[in-house]
Amino acid sequence: MSRKKGRTLTPAQQEVYEFICQYKAENDGISPTVQEIAEELHRSVSTARYLVLKLLTKGVIYRIDERRAIAVTGGTWTPPRAPDFSGLDR
């Protein structure tokens, strides 16, 4: 189990937290929807929503004033490098 802000995460909360981090890393920083969390982790939407709420309450993640905008406390995300088009003919 992981410790964030002095609180222990349950295995289910840890699973959601890790999925959010992985999803953001693979999708240019875009957060998963609650529906996507539920589908990936084989849980109901209400359970996924509850687990996200618990992570918010524990301060492990926080919402930004946008849809699909979940930030990970203390997390970092490096945007992908811009493609190199210098060798292309115009």
FENPEDA-V371736 format. One record per residue. N is the residue number from 0. PHI is phi as a letter, one per 40 degrees, with the letter a starting at -180 (* if undefined). PSI is psi as a letter, one per 40 degrees, with the letter a starting at -180 (none if undefined). D_CENTER is the distance of its C-alpha to the mean C-alpha in whole Angstrom. Layout:
N|PHI|PSI|D_CENTER, N|PHI|PSI|D_CENTER
This chain:
0|*|i|17, 1|c|i|15, 2|b|h|17, 3|b|h|15, 4|f|f|17, 5|g|e|20, 6|b|i|18, 7|c|h|18, 8|c|i|15, 9|c|i|16, 10|d|d|16, 11|c|d|14, 12|c|d|12, 13|c|d|11, 14|c|d|11, 15|c|d|8, 16|d|d|6, 17|c|d|7, 18|c|d|6, 19|d|d|2, 20|c|d|4, 21|c|d|7, 22|c|d|6, 23|c|d|5, 24|c|d|8, 25|c|e|10, 26|b|f|10, 27|f|f|11, 28|g|e|8, 29|c|h|8, 30|c|i|5, 31|c|i|6, 32|c|i|9, 33|c|d|10, 34|c|d|13, 35|c|d|11, 36|c|d|9, 37|d|d|13, 38|c|d|14, 39|c|d|12, 40|c|e|13, 41|f|f|16, 42|b|i|16, 43|c|i|18, 44|c|d|16, 45|c|d|17, 46|c|d|16, 47|c|d|12, 48|c|d|13, 49|c|d|15, 50|c|d|12, 51|c|d|10, 52|c|d|13, 53|c|d|14, 54|c|d|11, 55|c|d|12, 56|c|d|15, 57|c|e|15, 58|g|e|13, 59|c|d|10, 60|b|i|8, 61|a|i|10, 62|c|i|10, 63|b|i|12, 64|c|f|15, 65|a|i|14, 66|c|i|13, 67|f|f|9, 68|b|g|9, 69|b|h|6, 70|b|i|7, 71|c|h|7, 72|c|h|10, 73|g|e|12, 74|c|i|10, 75|b|i|11, 76|b|h|11, 77|b|h|14, 78|c|i|15, 79|c|i|17, 80|c|i|21, 81|c|i|23, 82|c|i|25, 83|c|h|29, 84|b|e|31, 85|c|d|34, 86|c|e|36, 87|c|i|36, 88|c|i|39, 89|b|none|39
